[in-house]
């Protein structure tokens, strides 16, 4: 094959090496716009897993690269006057210039023609080539020439960063967070050879401007940063190499191939430097592309196989990198955390690192974290310390045994709102199974507030003893507490059962209410736009239901302000088109739901907590946003709300969340740490490791599990056994199944 690689960085050089090594008959040329010794930035980082790939691909270059490594296995986080270390991470650093020199020599030794100071102005010069590899970086000329095919999307990060070096040798990958009068600054530092460390400084744009770094020279920036980080630099200077303040660009392309042209490395994708994977991704691209071409398949098939292999892997890593980048961009949210929690939140920011795998890498670090976390509760001292999910949690006079909540899940099994044996067994089983809190299904405050004829209700005095039977069983047979979620279906009401078809009733339908006369389905029944009398009636229905719930003995009340039901539809601009004081601005849209909350809070006993389920996002342009959720949270906190259950979506049929594991936890994180109110998080949380990670990192105080509890009522009990935690209470009837202490 006749191959040209446009770009002589690690991606282009390594691919040229692998192709020439596989078949010396290949005609391979690398064109690089810079001189051989030109490089920008300082060191690059590889993990142990990446090194295995490099050794297998080309042992000769690997040996030379490995011989130049600075190795470490610890991460230090310096915050709040403390340094907290976690070990067992297995990283290596190498000077970027040294890496390029090794790859340049190896390529030239194999017969690759490497031409420096060569600008590519016209792709027509490559018409005679079998393959054109675009490895020409973030500002790829080749990608620009075929932008209509590759369809690139480049997203600029919100933070400013500057890439510096220093002669101060750090013995761990070091994160430094420092606050001064100008704002919050963070450092990513690591040693990459025997003389030098990388020292990347990042901050939000407001801090950057307040410090006047936007108008400072390179020398003035260095002087400012040397003074700011003097405690860590120990008198060592900061070094520059065309060091400019920039925003990180995240590059994505819909496709990486066009005819005989293929993208690789930063031309195809970038991942934020906070997870240190740019060079790793580039060289793994080279390995994959060379392997597919080596299978002797047709070029188009080989390029298709390369893209099919690499695009999903890169997308997953970019997703983690985006979460890491966002965490640092929003780091001010966590400035009030104590150092142990801040450190753990930083370590687990991308969700690729968790409580569980940190425990395998450094059991001592995780034990100290768990010990600290338990000490912030009224948990009895224990050694080894209990896992975070098994620490108690208090809301007013209510004490929960653990951080697990069985989510309210509609059963559609009631007769005119009354619960029956199904509810007794369903809720009783989850309580016996160990959840700290069990919340009964969405329970409607009026007959016309139901979703279906089989929905649960709390609108008739006869409902009180029926629910009291369920509550009594939970209290008598477990240490779980039980809550009731009150709601009005609004425009989503008067429907058939979900397992029938869930469509609007044709017979036996009831009138619907909503803030505006907008049907849920375009062809569905049109709700009445509520007037003041309707609002008063609905408010009074909620108050009556709250009093009934207290009579029945419920420990906690939750009001449903999400999922497009009546109160939620006041909050969303997609469903509230009113032109009076209950529509328009966010504060106006909150007015009626908060009126309902105030009336319920006044009727509900002071010592018992109230939760509100809110929406973190409508997942639609023009809908409610995370900013709206924070504003609502602040208002509800002032009005006496104790905890928020943060969900999202389902406001309209078009509102479809971007499903992924723990996909709603970022909304909970933001509400909790910006509005200063406890939260529950819900949505695709399935493992005990996720629960421990979320709670210990301060992303939520409680984790609400729905489908896992449908599958296994004893999920919490099994989680205790899996972690060897013996302090979890067991029903006496089940004691024969409890594992014996070792």
ROLUM-949166 format. One record per residue (C-alpha): chain; z, y, x; residue number from 1. Coordinates in steps of 0.02 Angstrom, whole numbers. Example, Ala and Ser with C-alpha at 12.3 -4.5 7.8 and 13.67 -1.06 7.14 Angstrom:
BEGIN
   c        z        y        x     k
   A      390     -225      615     1
   A      357      -53      684     2
This chain:
BEGIN
   c        z        y        x     k
   A        0        0        0     1
   A      -28      179       50     2
   A      132      271        8     3
   A      186      451       27     4
   A      366      507        2     5
   A      380      691      -37     6
   A      551      735       31     7
   A      639      671      186     8
   A      817      662      121     9
   A      915      498      106    10
   A      812      439      -44    11
   A      640      461       34    12
   A      687      400      207    13
   A      781      247      145    14
   A      641      196       28    15
   A      515      214      171    16
   A      626      105      281    17
   A      640      -32      150    18
   A      454      -35      112    19
   A      404      -40      295    20
   A      534     -172      332    21
   A      471     -280      187    22
   A      289     -267      243    23
   A      241     -181      407    24
   A       65     -170      338    25
   A      115      -35      214    26
   A       54      138      264    27
   A      208      245      233    28
   A      222      432      263    29
   A      369      549      231    30
   A      340      736      210    31
   A      491      850      235    32
   A      489     1038      215    33
   A      635     1066      336    34
   A      658     1033      522    35
   A      737      867      576    36
   A      909      942      606    37
   A      913     1054      453    38
   A     1033     1001      319    39
   A     1141     1092      196    40
   A     1314     1040      146    41
   A     1429      938      256    42
   A     1485      761      222    43
   A     1437      627       97    44
   A     1546      492       21    45
   A     1516      307      -12    46
   A     1627      182     -100    47
   A     1655        5      -37    48
   A     1542      -62     -176    49
   A     1397       48     -118    50
   A     1418      -11       61    51
   A     1389     -191        8    52
   A     1221     -140      -67    53
   A     1170      -48       93    54
   A     1217     -194      204    55
   A     1115     -315      101    56
   A      964     -199       94    57
   A      951     -158      280    58
   A     1085     -226      395    59
   A     1022     -130      548    60
   A     1039       44      475    61
   A     1199      -10      388    62
   A     1282      -56      553    63
   A     1243      113      627    64
   A     1298      205      470    65
   A     1458      104      460    66
   A     1496      140      642    67
   A     1497      326      602    68
   A     1612      318      452    69
   A     1777      406      428    70
   A     1873      288      314    71
   A     2019      317      197    72
   A     2092      233       44    73
   A     2208      368      -23    74
   A     2188      514     -143    75
   A     2308      661     -131    76
   A     2332      785     -273    77
   A     2420      946     -224    78
   A     2480     1039     -377    79
   A     2635     1130     -434    80
   A     2717     1125     -264    81
   A     2702      936     -247    82
   A     2583      814     -163    83
   A     2561      649     -254    84
   A     2467      508     -169    85
   A     2378      357     -241    86
   A     2309      223     -124    87
   A     2188       79     -131    88
   A     2027      176     -168    89
   A     1917      122      -23    90
   A     1804      269       23    91
   A     1702      314      176    92
   A     1634      482      232    93
   A     1491      521      350    94
   A     1413      684      406    95
   A     1256      717      306    96
   A     1165      766      466    97
   A     1221      606      552    98
   A     1161      501      405    99
   A      991      585      410   100
   A      975      559      598   101
   A     1011      373      579   102
   A      883      355      439   103
   A      754      459      532   104
   A      766      350      688   105
   A      762      190      588   106
   A      609      246      490   107
   A      513      302      643   108
   A      561      142      734   109
   A      481       41      595   110
   A      321      142      604   111
   A      349      265      462   112
   A      262      431      494   113
   A      389      570      463   114
   A      314      746      461   115
   A      434      893      464   116
   A      408     1075      415   117
   A      274     1016      294   118
   A      262     1101      126   119
   A      173     1011      -14   120
   A       70     1139     -108   121
   A      -60     1031     -195   122
   A      -36      856     -262   123
   A     -224      830     -258   124
   A     -205      786      -75   125
   A     -126      621     -129   126
   A     -268      556     -236   127
   A     -304      420     -112   128
   A     -126      355     -110   129
   A      -68      203     -206   130
   A      106      275     -235   131
   A      179      451     -231   132
   A      369      454     -223   133
   A      447      619     -275   134
   A      609      627     -176   135
   A      602      815     -154   136
   A      770      860     -230   137
   A      839      963     -372   138
   A      697     1089     -365   139
   A      564      954     -355   140
   A      387     1023     -345   141
   A      314      856     -400   142
   A      425      854     -554   143
   A      374     1032     -598   144
   A      189      987     -582   145
   A      209      850     -711   146
   A      349      926     -815   147
   A      253      891     -976   148
   A      268      704     -939   149
   A      438      692     -856   150
   A      514      815     -981   151
   A      657      869     -868   152
   A      817      945     -935   153
   A      924     1042     -813   154
   A     1097     1093     -871   155
   A     1192     1220     -768   156
   A     1379     1192     -749   157
   A     1498     1331     -801   158
   A     1601     1335     -641   159
   A     1558     1417     -476   160
   A     1575     1319     -314   161
   A     1547     1346     -129   162
   A     1521     1205       -3   163
   A     1615     1236      158   164
   A     1678     1136      307   165
   A     1837     1143      410   166
   A     1907     1073      570   167
   A     2065     1027      475   168
   A     2060      837      463   169
   A     2124      771      297   170
   A     2189      592      297   171
   A     2150      567      111   172
   A     2025      626      -17   173
   A     2120      783      -62   174
   A     2120      886     -221   175
   A     2208     1053     -208   176
   A     2243     1164     -359   177
   A     2303     1340     -324   178
   A     2336     1483     -444   179
   A     2349     1666     -396   180
   A     2332     1834     -483   181
   A     2145     1810     -498   182
   A     2146     1639     -579   183
   A     2139     1454     -541   184
   A     2048     1380     -391   185
   A     2027     1198     -343   186
   A     1972     1111     -184   187
   A     1886      943     -155   188
   A     1915      900       29   189
   A     1885      746      136   190
   A     1858      704      319   191
   A     1686      637      365   192
   A     1693      624      555   193
   A     1817      640      698   194
   A     1806      830      698   195
   A     1763      896      524   196
   A     1806      889      340   197
   A     1710      945      187   198
   A     1800     1084       93   199
   A     1722     1124      -77   200
   A     1803     1265     -175   201
   A     1772     1279     -362   202
   A     1831     1401     -495   203
   A     1784     1469     -665   204
   A     1671     1621     -669   205
   A     1809     1736     -733   206
   A     1922     1695     -584   207
   A     1774     1714     -466   208
   A     1736     1888     -531   209
   A     1917     1944     -536   210
   A     1931     1896     -352   211
   A     1773     2000     -322   212
   A     1690     1849     -242   213
   A     1533     1887     -341   214
   A     1503     2037     -228   215
   A     1579     1970      -66   216
   A     1482     1921       90   217
   A     1492     1744      156   218
   A     1618     1803      287   219
   A     1724     1895      158   220
   A     1727     1739       48   221
   A     1787     1634      193   222
   A     1923     1760      235   223
   A     1985     1760       55   224
   A     1986     1570       42   225
   A     2068     1544      211   226
   A     2212     1653      152   227
   A     2223     1567      -18   228
   A     2227     1392       56   229
   A     2322     1433      216   230
   A     2461     1306      175   231
   A     2333     1165      178   232
   A     2221     1227      319   233
   A     2364     1237      446   234
   A     2278     1376      542   235
   A     2107     1292      545   236
   A     1953     1395      504   237
   A     1831     1368      362   238
   A     1652     1338      420   239
   A     1491     1394      335   240
   A     1316     1321      326   241
   A     1213     1434      214   242
   A     1364     1424      100   243
   A     1332     1512      -65   244
   A     1423     1515     -230   245
   A     1317     1418     -355   246
   A     1330     1325     -520   247
   A     1303     1138     -514   248
   A     1138     1085     -597   249
   A     1137      920     -689   250
   A      959      852     -689   251
   A      895      728     -817   252
   A      719      668     -855   253
   A      658      575    -1007   254
   A      548      467     -897   255
   A      538      445     -708   256
   A      356      388     -691   257
   A      183      453     -722   258
   A       34      351     -664   259
   A       66      316     -479   260
   A      199      453     -465   261
   A      383      407     -475   262
   A      544      510     -464   263
   A      691      463     -355   264
   A      859      537     -307   265
   A      898      717     -354   266
   A      721      742     -419   267
   A      762      615     -554   268
   A      947      645     -581   269
   A     1104      726     -514   270
   A     1288      687     -537   271
   A     1427      813     -509   272
   A     1502      811     -335   273
   A     1677      778     -404   274
   A     1633      594     -415   275
   A     1538      594     -249   276
   A     1387      492     -304   277
   A     1230      594     -268   278
   A     1181      507     -106   279
   A     1241      339     -172   280
   A     1126      355     -323   281
   A      979      409     -215   282
   A      993      262      -97   283
   A     1020      139     -238   284
   A      861      207     -319   285
   A      770      167     -156   286
   A      840      -10     -154   287
   A      789      -42     -334   288
   A      614       31     -318   289
   A      577      -64     -158   290
   A      639     -226     -236   291
   A      530     -208     -391   292
   A      377     -166     -287   293
   A      414     -316     -178   294
   A      396     -433     -325   295
   A      206     -416     -309   296
   A      186     -363     -490   297
   A       61     -230     -545   298
   A      112      -53     -498   299
   A      138        6     -676   300
   A      246     -146     -714   301
   A      347     -120     -556   302
   A      379       63     -595   303
   A      425       18     -774   304
   A      548     -114     -712   305
   A      623       11     -589   306
   A      651      139     -727   307
   A      719        9     -847   308
   A      845      -47     -715   309
   A      899      122     -648   310
   A      892      240     -796   311
   A     1033      156     -895   312
   A     1142      138     -739   313
   A     1116      320     -693   314
   A     1146      376     -872   315
   A     1314      288     -874   316
   A     1365      368     -710   317
   A     1302      538     -765   318
   A     1408      523     -921   319
   A     1562      494     -813   320
   A     1509      635     -697   321
   A     1489      752     -845   322
   A     1666      711     -902   323
   A     1731      742     -727   324
   A     1636      907     -712   325
   A     1698      964     -882   326
   A     1878      921     -837   327
   A     1871     1033     -684   328
   A     1781     1170     -780   329
   A     1922     1168     -907   330
   A     2063     1136     -784   331
   A     2161     1289     -842   332
   A     2200     1190    -1000   333
   A     2314     1077     -898   334
   A     2403     1207     -792   335
   A     2564     1183     -893   336
   A     2577      997     -858   337
   A     2707      928     -739   338
   A     2632      866     -574   339
   A     2643      678     -613   340
   A     2548      696     -777   341
   A     2425      822     -705   342
   A     2387      703     -561   343
   A     2358      556     -677   344
   A     2249      661     -793   345
   A     2144      713     -643   346
   A     2131      535     -578   347
   A     2073      467     -747   348
   A     1966      617     -797   349
   A     1800      521     -802   350
   A     1876      364     -883   351
   A     1802      257     -744   352
   A     1977      251     -669   353
   A     2115      193     -787   354
   A     2300      153     -791   355
   A     2259      -31     -773   356
   A     2146      -25     -621   357
   A     2259      103     -536   358
   A     2400      -22     -559   359
   A     2296     -151     -465   360
   A     2253      -30     -325   361
   A     2425       47     -303   362
   A     2564      -34     -406   363
   A     2694       80     -330   364
   A     2604      238     -386   365
   A     2585      176     -565   366
   A     2766      117     -572   367
   A     2823      291     -520   368
   A     2709      368     -652   369
   A     2777      252     -787   370
   A     2955      288     -732   371
   A     2923      476     -745   372
   A     2839      458     -915   373
   A     2982      357     -988   374
   A     3108      482     -920   375
   A     3030      617    -1031   376
   A     3076      516    -1187   377
   A     3239      445    -1251   378
   A     3190      272    -1187   379
   A     3330      172    -1111   380
   A     3314      156     -923   381
   A     3228       -5     -873   382
   A     3161      -81     -714   383
   A     3018     -117     -703   384
   A     2979       36     -809   385
   A     2903        9     -980   386
   A     2715       42    -1002   387
   A     2677      215    -1075   388
   A     2620      141    -1241   389
   A     2794       67    -1266   390
   A     2890      228    -1245   391
   A     2967      302    -1404   392
   A     2908      464    -1482   393
   A     3001      587    -1593   394
   A     2941      701    -1733   395
   A     3084      798    -1812   396
   A     3211      662    -1861   397
   A     3082      523    -1854   398
   A     3085      408    -1702   399
   A     2937      292    -1672   400
   A     2966      137    -1565   401
   A     2799      151    -1477   402
   A     2637      252    -1469   403
   A     2531      135    -1578   404
   A     2478      185    -1752   405
   A     2390       77    -1880   406
   A     2257      192    -1948   407
   A     2242      230    -2135   408
   A     2098      120    -2192   409
   A     2033      119    -2371   410
   A     2054      -52    -2451   411
   A     1971      -12    -2618   412
   A     2089     -138    -2700   413
   A     2194      -35    -2822   414
   A     2195      -31    -3011   415
   A     2203      149    -3074   416
   A     2279      201    -2908   417
   A     2421       74    -2906   418
   A     2450      -30    -2749   419
   A     2475     -217    -2768   420
   A     2506     -376    -2668   421
   A     2354     -341    -2559   422
   A     2433     -179    -2497   423
   A     2601     -263    -2472   424
   A     2525     -399    -2362   425
   A     2402     -284    -2273   426
   A     2525     -148    -2226   427
   A     2672     -266    -2206   428
   A     2576     -375    -2083   429
   A     2532     -227    -1972   430
   A     2713     -169    -1973   431
   A     2777     -342    -1928   432
   A     2642     -349    -1794   433
   A     2728     -210    -1700   434
   A     2639      -45    -1730   435
   A     2759      101    -1713   436
   A     2684      188    -1864   437
   A     2582      118    -2008   438
   A     2490      243    -2117   439
   A     2437      189    -2290   440
   A     2257      214    -2339   441
   A     2188      379    -2401   442
   A     2288      400    -2561   443
   A     2220      517    -2692   444
   A     2324      651    -2778   445
   A     2235      640    -2945   446
   A     2129      519    -3044   447
   A     1979      635    -3023   448
   A     2016      649    -2836   449
   A     1971      467    -2800   450
   A     1819      407    -2703   451
   A     1799      251    -2810   452
   A     1886      178    -2962   453
   A     1978       58    -2843   454
   A     2053      191    -2728   455
   A     2241      205    -2703   456
   A     2331      349    -2788   457
   A     2495      440    -2802   458
   A     2470      535    -2962   459
   A     2565      432    -3091   460
   A     2755      404    -3096   461
   A     2717      217    -3107   462
   A     2643      225    -2932   463
   A     2812      267    -2856   464
   A     2898       97    -2879   465
   A     2738        6    -2829   466
   A     2731      101    -2665   467
   A     2921       88    -2644   468
   A     2900     -102    -2640   469
   A     2780      -87    -2492   470
   A     2889       39    -2401   471
   A     3044      -68    -2430   472
   A     2962     -220    -2352   473
   A     2910     -121    -2197   474
   A     3084      -50    -2173   475
   A     3173     -215    -2205   476
   A     3064     -325    -2095   477
   A     3010     -218    -1948   478
   A     3053      -67    -1844   479
   A     2892       17    -1894   480
   A     2889      180    -1989   481
   A     2767      206    -2131   482
   A     2668      360    -2181   483
   A     2560      409    -2328   484
   A     2395      501    -2311   485
   A     2361      615    -2459   486
   A     2186      674    -2502   487
   A     2064      730    -2634   488
   A     1887      659    -2618   489
   A     1801      818    -2678   490
   A     1611      804    -2683   491
   A     1618      629    -2605   492
   A     1705      558    -2759   493
   A     1654      459    -2913   494
   A     1562      320    -2817   495
   A     1544      132    -2828   496
   A     1632       19    -2703   497
   A     1562       17    -2525   498
   A     1520     -169    -2534   499
   A     1422     -138    -2693   500
   A     1317        7    -2627   501
   A     1435      156    -2619   502
   A     1318      264    -2724   503
   A     1373      383    -2863   504
   A     1434      301    -3022   505
   A     1312      296    -3167   506
   A     1444      244    -3295   507
   A     1624      301    -3298   508
   A     1593      447    -3181   509
   A     1714      592    -3172   510
   A     1684      777    -3133   511
   A     1685      831    -2951   512
   A     1757      985    -2867   513
   A     1706     1073    -2707   514
   A     1716     1246    -2630   515
   A     1530     1269    -2666   516
   A     1411     1185    -2787   517
   A     1326     1079    -2654   518
   A     1304      892    -2687   519
   A     1349      769    -2550   520
   A     1182      680    -2573   521
   A     1030      788    -2614   522
   A     1001      691    -2774   523
   A     1185      661    -2812   524
   A     1299      745    -2940   525
   A     1329      930    -2914   526
   A     1513      974    -2897   527
   A     1591     1123    -2982   528
   A     1625     1271    -2866   529
   A     1813     1288    -2883   530
   A     1891     1439    -2963   531
   A     2070     1497    -2940   532
   A     2133     1389    -3083   533
   A     2055     1235    -3001   534
   A     2137     1280    -2835   535
   A     2306     1298    -2917   536
   A     2287     1130    -3002   537
   A     2235     1040    -2843   538
   A     2376     1121    -2744   539
   A     2501     1065    -2876   540
   A     2429      889    -2872   541
   A     2463      880    -2685   542
   A     2641      944    -2711   543
   A     2675      815    -2847   544
   A     2605      675    -2739   545
   A     2714      731    -2592   546
   A     2870      724    -2700   547
   A     2821      552    -2762   548
   A     2795      495    -2582   549
   A     2970      552    -2538   550
   A     3040      460    -2689   551
   A     2949      303    -2629   552
   A     3034      319    -2459   553
   A     2888      361    -2346   554
   A     2939      423    -2173   555
   A     2791      536    -2137   556
   A     2659      626    -2238   557
   A     2480      659    -2181   558
   A     2361      779    -2267   559
   A     2175      741    -2251   560
   A     2078      894    -2190   561
   A     1930      794    -2119   562
   A     1781      682    -2158   563
   A     1704      798    -2285   564
   A     1834      773    -2422   565
   A     1891      920    -2528   566
   A     2003     1015    -2406   567
   A     1885      976    -2262   568
   A     1739     1046    -2359   569
   A     1827     1214    -2367   570
   A     1840     1215    -2177   571
   A     1659     1177    -2133   572
   A     1525     1312    -2143   573
   A     1403     1174    -2190   574
   A     1491     1146    -2356   575
   A     1580     1310    -2389   576
   A     1456     1445    -2443   577
   A     1580     1552    -2539   578
   A     1571     1741    -2533   579
   A     1753     1773    -2582   580
   A     1912     1769    -2476   581
   A     1897     1578    -2462   582
   A     1728     1581    -2375   583
   A     1639     1662    -2230   584
   A     1747     1678    -2074   585
   A     1844     1531    -2002   586
   A     2009     1612    -2053   587
   A     1946     1632    -2231   588
   A     1885     1452    -2238   589
   A     2058     1395    -2182   590
   A     2146     1494    -2317   591
   A     2150     1367    -2459   592
   A     2187     1212    -2353   593
   A     2332     1306    -2272   594
   A     2394     1360    -2444   595
   A     2401     1176    -2491   596
   A     2489     1134    -2329   597
   A     2620     1269    -2357   598
   A     2656     1209    -2533   599
   A     2672     1028    -2475   600
   A     2782     1075    -2326   601
   A     2899     1167    -2444   602
   A     2910     1015    -2558   603
   A     2928      884    -2419   604
   A     3102      859    -2342   605
   A     3130      968    -2189   606
   A     3187      823    -2080   607
   A     3027      724    -2114   608
   A     2869      765    -2016   609
   A     2698      810    -2083   610
   A     2534      767    -1998   611
   A     2362      837    -2039   612
   A     2201      745    -2002   613
   A     2075      874    -1942   614
   A     1898      868    -1878   615
   A     1860      906    -1696   616
   A     1675      931    -1735   617
   A     1548      914    -1873   618
   A     1423      848    -1743   619
   A     1290      963    -1817   620
   A     1220     1134    -1772   621
   A     1302     1267    -1879   622
   A     1451     1156    -1919   623
   A     1632     1158    -1867   624
   A     1661     1158    -1680   625
   A     1801     1113    -1560   626
   A     1842     1299    -1552   627
   A     1870     1296    -1740   628
   A     1982     1144    -1721   629
   A     2091     1233    -1593   630
   A     2104     1387    -1705   631
   A     2153     1280    -1854   632
   A     2279     1185    -1748   633
   A     2363     1346    -1692   634
   A     2377     1404    -1871   635
   A     2447     1239    -1934   636
   A     2573     1234    -1791   637
   A     2639     1405    -1842   638
   A     2651     1347    -2023   639
   A     2760     1198    -1978   640
   A     2640     1055    -1945   641
   A     2716      927    -1828   642
   A     2566      830    -1764   643
   A     2377      829    -1788   644
   A     2272      673    -1812   645
   A     2107      726    -1732   646
   A     1950      643    -1797   647
   A     1771      709    -1818   648
   A     1610      695    -1915   649
   A     1559      630    -2088   650
   A     1557      805    -2165   651
   A     1379      777    -2224   652
   A     1266      623    -2225   653
   A     1171      698    -2077   654
   A     1330      713    -1974   655
   A     1325      566    -1855   656
   A     1448      561    -1709   657
   A     1393      509    -1536   658
   A     1483      343    -1534   659
   A     1559      280    -1371   660
   A     1726      210    -1319   661
   A     1866      334    -1355   662
   A     1731      457    -1408   663
   A     1849      569    -1507   664
   A     1987      579    -1377   665
   A     1914      735    -1294   666
   A     1941      829    -1458   667
   A     2122      773    -1462   668
   A     2144      821    -1279   669
   A     2078      995    -1310   670
   A     2181     1025    -1468   671
   A     2341      959    -1390   672
   A     2329     1054    -1227   673
   A     2256     1217    -1292   674
   A     2348     1235    -1457   675
   A     2512     1163    -1391   676
   A     2540     1037    -1530   677
   A     2562      847    -1522   678
   A     2409      746    -1571   679
   A     2352      574    -1623   680
   A     2182      516    -1565   681
   A     2070      394    -1658   682
   A     1898      318    -1634   683
   A     1839      165    -1536   684
   A     2004      138    -1445   685
   A     2012      -50    -1421   686
   A     2110      -96    -1264   687
   A     2290      -77    -1208   688
   A     2225        2    -1047   689
   A     2142      140    -1148   690
   A     2304      172    -1242   691
   A     2409      182    -1084   692
   A     2281      294    -1000   693
   A     2265      414    -1147   694
   A     2451      433    -1176   695
   A     2504      447     -994   696
   A     2368      576     -958   697
   A     2425      686    -1102   698
   A     2262      672    -1199   699
   A     2360      621    -1354   700
   A     2537      573    -1398   701
   A     2492      430    -1514   702
   A     2340      315    -1522   703
   A     2273      268    -1694   704
   A     2184      101    -1703   705
   A     2084       49    -1856   706
   A     1963      -96    -1828   707
   A     2071     -181    -1695   708
   A     2211     -189    -1823   709
   A     2094     -263    -1953   710
   A     2049     -400    -1832   711
   A     2226     -429    -1768   712
   A     2380     -369    -1863   713
   A     2485     -417    -1710   714
   A     2384     -312    -1587   715
   A     2539     -220    -1525   716
   A     2640     -379    -1502   717
   A     2498     -456    -1402   718
   A     2487     -299    -1295   719
   A     2672     -317    -1251   720
   A     2646     -499    -1201   721
   A     2491     -457    -1098   722
   A     2590     -329     -997   723
   A     2744     -436     -977   724
   A     2846     -310    -1075   725
   A     2997     -397    -1149   726
   A     3079     -246    -1231   727
   A     2965     -247    -1382   728
   A     3057     -303    -1540   729
   A     3001     -468    -1617   730
   A     3032     -528    -1795   731
   A     3164     -664    -1786   732
   A     3046     -780    -1880   733
   A     2918     -766    -1739   734
   A     3036     -785    -1591   735
   A     2976     -963    -1550   736
   A     2808     -886    -1501   737
   A     2882     -758    -1382   738
   A     2846     -802    -1200   739
   A     2999     -850    -1100   740
   A     3052     -726     -962   741
   A     2990     -781     -791   742
